[in-house]
Amino acid sequence: MARTGSGKTAAFLVPMLQKLQQHVPQAGVRALILSPTRDLAVQTLKFTKELGRFIDLRISLLVGGDSMQNQFEELAQNPDIIIATPGRLMHHLAAVDDMTLRTVEYVVFDEADWPLQHGFC
């Protein structure tokens, strides 16, 4: 419930980036950030790239309104971090037989109070 610009995103990104440190090709997806809206996911992607600009990590954005084909291609590059909206993530999990989240070590529910405020529970 803190104000915009107070450091909420940095509070979960800094330790996550420190834990992951570098791309591990054979590891699979190691971190998942779920955002309630496309706009928030895009904003989180930009900030993640900014904070991690000196770290060798691959990041994939899975949101509605973007090309599924481009997202399939990103997933084929074996990203370390997926930033997604729940609906698009579920779509990919259903569409891609070998996509799994078993290797995820770090999960973030960004703006977790949002579904409660909008009656999704």
C-alpha positions as CSV (number, residue, x, y, z in Angstrom):
1,M,0.0,0.0,0.0
2,A,3.1,2.3,-0.1
3,R,3.2,5.2,-2.5
4,T,4.6,5.0,-6.0
5,G,8.3,5.6,-6.0
6,S,8.8,4.3,-2.5
7,G,10.9,1.3,-3.5
8,K,8.5,-1.6,-3.4
9,T,9.7,-3.1,-6.7
10,A,13.4,-2.6,-5.7
11,A,12.6,-4.4,-2.4
12,F,12.0,-7.6,-4.2
13,L,14.2,-7.1,-7.3
14,V,17.5,-6.4,-5.5
15,P,17.6,-9.7,-3.5
16,M,16.2,-11.6,-6.5
17,L,18.9,-10.4,-8.8
18,Q,21.6,-11.0,-6.2
19,K,20.4,-14.5,-5.7
20,L,20.2,-15.4,-9.4
21,Q,23.4,-13.5,-10.4
22,Q,23.9,-15.0,-13.9
23,H,22.3,-16.9,-16.7
24,V,22.3,-20.7,-16.2
25,P,21.3,-22.2,-19.6
26,Q,20.4,-25.7,-18.3
27,A,18.5,-24.4,-15.2
28,G,15.2,-23.3,-16.7
29,V,13.1,-20.5,-15.3
30,R,14.4,-19.5,-11.9
31,A,12.2,-16.6,-11.0
32,L,8.6,-15.7,-11.7
33,I,7.0,-12.3,-11.1
34,L,3.2,-12.2,-11.5
35,S,1.7,-8.8,-12.1
36,P,-2.1,-8.1,-12.1
37,T,-1.9,-5.8,-15.2
38,R,0.0,-5.5,-18.4
39,D,1.1,-2.0,-17.7
40,L,2.6,-3.0,-14.3
41,A,4.4,-6.0,-15.9
42,V,5.9,-3.7,-18.6
43,Q,7.0,-1.2,-15.9
44,T,8.5,-4.1,-13.9
45,L,10.4,-5.4,-16.9
46,K,11.9,-1.9,-17.6
47,F,13.0,-1.6,-14.0
48,T,14.4,-5.2,-13.9
49,K,16.5,-4.5,-17.0
50,E,17.7,-1.2,-15.5
51,L,18.7,-2.8,-12.2
52,G,20.2,-5.8,-13.8
53,R,22.0,-4.1,-16.7
54,F,25.4,-5.5,-15.5
55,I,24.1,-9.0,-14.7
56,D,23.8,-11.7,-17.4
57,L,20.2,-12.7,-16.9
58,R,17.6,-13.4,-19.6
59,I,14.1,-12.0,-19.0
60,S,10.9,-12.8,-20.7
61,L,7.7,-10.8,-20.6
62,L,4.4,-12.7,-21.1
63,V,1.4,-10.3,-21.3
64,G,-1.7,-10.1,-23.4
65,G,-1.7,-7.8,-26.4
66,D,1.8,-8.9,-27.4
67,S,2.5,-11.5,-30.1
68,M,2.3,-15.1,-28.8
69,Q,4.8,-16.2,-31.4
70,N,7.4,-13.6,-30.1
71,Q,6.7,-14.9,-26.6
72,F,7.2,-18.5,-27.7
73,E,10.6,-17.5,-29.2
74,E,11.6,-15.7,-26.0
75,L,10.7,-18.8,-24.0
76,A,12.8,-20.9,-26.3
77,Q,15.8,-18.8,-25.2
78,N,15.5,-20.3,-21.7
79,P,14.9,-17.2,-19.7
80,D,16.0,-16.9,-16.0
81,I,13.1,-14.6,-15.1
82,I,9.5,-14.5,-16.4
83,I,7.4,-11.4,-15.7
84,A,3.8,-12.2,-16.6
85,T,0.2,-11.5,-16.1
86,P,-1.6,-14.6,-14.7
87,G,-3.9,-15.1,-17.8
88,R,-1.1,-15.1,-20.3
89,L,1.1,-17.3,-18.1
90,M,-1.7,-19.9,-17.9
91,H,-2.2,-19.7,-21.7
92,H,1.5,-20.5,-22.2
93,L,1.5,-23.3,-19.7
94,A,-1.5,-24.9,-21.5
95,A,-0.1,-24.3,-25.0
96,V,3.5,-25.5,-24.5
97,D,3.8,-29.1,-23.5
98,D,7.3,-29.0,-22.1
99,M,6.9,-25.6,-20.2
100,T,7.3,-26.1,-16.5
101,L,7.8,-24.0,-13.5
102,R,9.5,-26.7,-11.4
103,T,12.8,-24.9,-11.5
104,V,11.4,-21.7,-10.1
105,E,13.2,-20.7,-6.9
106,Y,11.8,-17.2,-6.5
107,V,8.1,-16.1,-6.8
108,V,6.8,-12.6,-6.5
109,F,3.1,-11.7,-6.5
110,D,3.5,-8.0,-7.3
111,E,0.6,-5.8,-6.0
112,A,-0.9,-8.8,-4.3
113,D,-3.6,-6.7,-2.8
114,W,-4.9,-5.7,-6.2
115,P,-7.1,-8.9,-6.8
116,L,-8.6,-8.4,-3.4
117,Q,-9.5,-4.8,-4.1
118,H,-11.1,-5.7,-7.4
119,G,-13.1,-8.7,-6.1
120,F,-11.2,-11.6,-7.7
121,C,-11.1,-13.6,-4.5
